Amino acid sequence: MTASATSRKLPKSVEYLHLTWDVMIMAAVVINLSLLLFDSLFLLDYVSNGLERLAPDFHAFYAQNIHANFMRIDLAFVAIFVADVLLGWAVAIAERRYHRWFFYPFVYWYDVLGCIPLSGFRLLRILRVVSLLYRLQRLGWIHVEKWGIYAFLAKYYEVLLEELSDRIALRLLDDVKHQVQASDSLTEQLIERVVMPHKQQLIHEIAQRLEDMVGGTYQRNRQNIMVYITEVVGRTLRESPEIQRLNRLPMGHQITQAMNESLSGIARRLVDEIALGIHSREFNTLVERVADSGFDTWLRVDDHSAQVSEQVMIEILEMLKDQVRRQRWKERYD
């Protein structure tokens, strides 16, 4: 029976019995669907006439015994399917498979609807075959992924899915682009609704990142910075006219050398103190105040900035559309 897939581990004998019944039902479904397909073709005049010319005896037999009684034959199959549903429902209740006894017809809705002898519902009977194949795959008795038909269908299913999703994505991006172009105050709305509610968090994040950037850069390049400070102080002293006149006096060279070392030491200590003070609360407060004072200026919108923002967003959307248009399935299967 189609409903034999259970969440509990069944004995092997019961498992084989369920599987045997499933195979029988699958055979009945295949035969029934084959008859439905053949009888539908038989209704076409050119098919019926061609069959009559090629095999008149078979044509007469089919027309008199099968086609004329097709509804009765289909009802016989329906009786088998109804019995399968009722038997599967009874087994599910006996095994306490579901939380409530009436869950079965909702779980196997395609089996229930497939019992209706109407053309639209008859096609649901093929889902019984799919369900059985899934069960055999889960049990490890078959390996559908190794079948050529599975690889073929999986390939074109993936292609179809990618093409559909790309079309939907392109449509959405086009709608967004039109909204951007149609809006006269999109930049203001973004600032008001998105940026401003998070102003303090953004300022704090800017200050934190600035501290981390400056502090990390200084620690990694401290030795080079100290050498550069020493060179700047020494060059400044050498180029100063006052220091040059002092250097020409007796003991002037020693004095200027001492001044160079003292000023270089002071400058290095000053830079060290500033770098160490980056992580202090006072410096953090100072940076946040500076960021806060410049935040509103940075967000001020005029006609030019609004046009620039709109153009940037449109170019971003166009770039995304170009990426979506790429048919990646061709790259995979070429």
N, C-alpha and C positions, 0 to 999 in steps of 0.2 A: 504494500500500500504506500502511497506517496507520503503519508504522514509518519512513516516508520522511523524517521530521523529523530532520535531522542537525545536529550542532554545527559541521561544516565547511561551507564555502561550496561548493555544487555548481554545475556548469555549468548554464546556462539550459535547455538541451535535456533534461538529466537531471532537472532540477527540474520541468519541465513533464510529463515522462513519469511521475514519481512522483505528481504532483498528479492527472494523468488517471486513474491507477490508483486513487488514493484516492477520487476522485469516483465511479468505477465501484463500488468497494466500498461507499461510502456509499449509493449508489442500491440496491445489493443489500440492505444492512442495512435501509433504509427499507421496501423491498418486503417483506422477510421479517418485519419487525416488524408491518407493516400486516396481513399474512396471519395472523400469530399473534393479533393483536387481533381481527380479523374472525372467525377460526375459533373463538376463545373465546366471542365473542358468539353465534355460530351454534349453539353447544351449548345455549344457553338456549332453552327451548321457546317462550316468547312472542316472541322475536326470530325464531326459525326459522319459526314459524307465520305471523307477520306478513309476513315476506319471501316466504313461499309464496303468500300472498294477493295481495301487491302485484306480485310478479314470479315467477310459477310457473316459467317457462322458465329464468330465471337460477338459481332455487332448485334445480331439478332438475340443471342443469349443475354447479353448485358442489358439490352433495351427491354426485353420481356421480363427478366427475372430480377434484375438489380435496380436499374433506373426507375422502372415502374413502381418498385416497392422500396425506394430509397429511404423514405421517411420512416418506414417500419424498421429497416435495417439500422438506421441511425438511432432510433429509439431503443433498439436492443443494446447498442453500445452505451447509450445514455444510462440504461438500467445497470450496466456493469459499472459505470463511473459513479452512479449514485450509491451502489452497494459498496464501492471502494471508499467513498466519503463516509458513509455510515459506519462501516467497519473500522476505518481509521479513527473516527470520532470515539467509538466504543473503546478501542484499545487505548487511546489517549486518556480517557476517563479512568480506565482500569489501572493504568500505570501512573496516574496522577501527574501527568506530564506538564500541565499548565496550572496556573494559580486558580482559575475558575473553570468549571466544566464546559461553559459555553464559549471559551476562547478559540476552540479548534476551527470553526468555520471562518473566523476572522483571520487566523493565521494562514489558512489554506484557502483564501478567498478565490484564487484562480481555479481551484478544483471545483468549488461550489458553483461559480459562474459558468465554468466549462460544461456543466451538466445541462445547461439551458440549450435546447435544440434550435438555436437561432444562429445564423451565419456569423454575426459579430462576436458571439460568445464561444462558438466552436473553436476559434483560433486560440483561445486561452488554453486549450487542452495540450498544446505543445509545451506549455510551461511545466507539465508533468515530466516530460522528457528531460528538460533542463534541470529540474529538481533532482531527478534520479542521477543524472551525470554529475551534478555537484556532490551528491552523497557518495557516489563511487570514488570521486576524486578525493573527498575528505577521508575516506577509509583507506586510501592508498592502493585501490585495486586498479585504477586507471590513472594515466597522467595526461590530462587534456592539453597541458601546455606544450607537449611534444608533438601534438597532431598538426599536420600541415594546415588543415582548415582553421584551427584555432589561431595559428600564427597569421594566416591571411586575414581573418576577421579582426584580430587584435590590431593589426597594422592599420587597416582602413577605419576601424573604430577610433583609433588614436588620431588619425588624420582628420576624420570628421569632427571629433571633439575639439581639436586644436583650431580648425577653421571656424567652427561656430563660436568658440570663446574669443577668437581674434576679432570676428565681426562684431560681437557684443562689446568688446573692449573699445574698438574703434568708434562705435556709435556713442558710447559713454564719453570718450575723450572729445568727440566732436561736440556733444552737448555741453560739456564743461567749457570748451573753447568759445562756443556761442554765448554762454552765460558771462564769460569774462569780457567778451567784446561788447555785449549789450549793457553791462553794468557801468554806470557812471561813477560809482563810488566804491568799487571793489576794494581798493587799497585801504580806504578809510574804514570799511567794514572789517577787513582783516585785522587792522591795528586795534580797532575798538573791541571786537569780539574775541580775538585770539591772543594778541600780544599784551594789551593793557591788563587783562585779568591776571596775567602771570608776570607783571612788571617786576615786582620785588624778587621773585625767584630768579628771573633772568639777570637782574642786577647782581644778585648774590653769586650766581653762576659765573658771570663775567669776571667779578672780583676774584673768585676762587681760581679760575683758570689763569688769570693774570698772575696771581701769586705763584701758582705752580710753574707757569712758564718761566717767569723771571728768576725764581729761586732755583729751579732745575738748571736753567741755562748758566746761571752764575756758578753753581757748584761744579758743573762740567768744564767750565772755561776759566776758573779762578786764577790759575797760574798764568795763563796768557793775558788776562785782564790786568794782573799786578805788573807784569812786564810792560804792558802798554802804558799804564799809569806812570811808571818810573820813567819811561822814555818821554812821555809828554811833559812831565815836570822838568826833566833835565833839558829838553829842547827849549822850553819856555824860558828857563833861566839863562841858557846860553844865548838866546836871541834878545834878551832884555838889555837895553843900553846901560842901565844903571848897574846891572850885574857885570857887564863888560868893563865899565870903569872901575868897579870894585875889584875886579879880577887883576887889574894892572897895578894895584897897590901892593905894598909888601904884605905878605901873609894873606893876600886877597884870594889866592887859589884855594887855600885851605878853608877860608871862610865860606866861599861859594860852594865848595864841595860839601861842607857841613850843612849849609842851607838846603842843598839839593837832597841830601839824605833825609833831613828832617821833614822837608815838605813832601817828599815822596812817601815817607812813613805815615805822615798825617793823612795824605790823600788815600793811601791803601787802607788805613784803619777806618777812615770815613766811609769808603765804599763797602768795607766789610760790615760796618755797623748798619748801613742802609740795607744790605742784602740780608743780614740776620734779622732786621726789623720787619722784613716783608711779611713774615708769618705772625706778626704781633696783631693784637686786636686793634691798636690805634691805626696801623697801616691799612688793615681791612676796612675799618670805618672810613678812612680817607678815600680809599679807592671806590667804595660804594657811593660816597657822596659825589665824587667826580663822575662816576658812571650815571648816577641819578640825575645830575645836572645836565649831562649831555644826552640823556636818553630821549627826552621830549624833542630836543633839537634834531636828533637822528631820525625820529619818527615823523617829523613835520612833513606834511604832504602838500605839494603844489601841483599845478597842471603838468609840469615837465616830469616830476618824479612819478606821478600817477601813470603817465604814458610809458615811462621806462619800466615800471613794475608790471604793467599789463603786457608789454612786449616780451619781457623776460618770461612771464607765465605762459604766453602763447608759444614761445620758442621751446619751452620745456615740454608742453603738451605735444607739439609737433615732433619733437625728438622721441617721446614715448610712442607716438603713433608709428614712427618709422621702425622702432624696435618691435612693435606688435605686428607690423606688416611682414616681418621676416618669416618666411615659411620654414621653420626649423625642422619640420618633418622631412623636407627635401634634403637637408644636410645630413639627417640620420640615415636616410634610405638610399641616397645617391651612391 
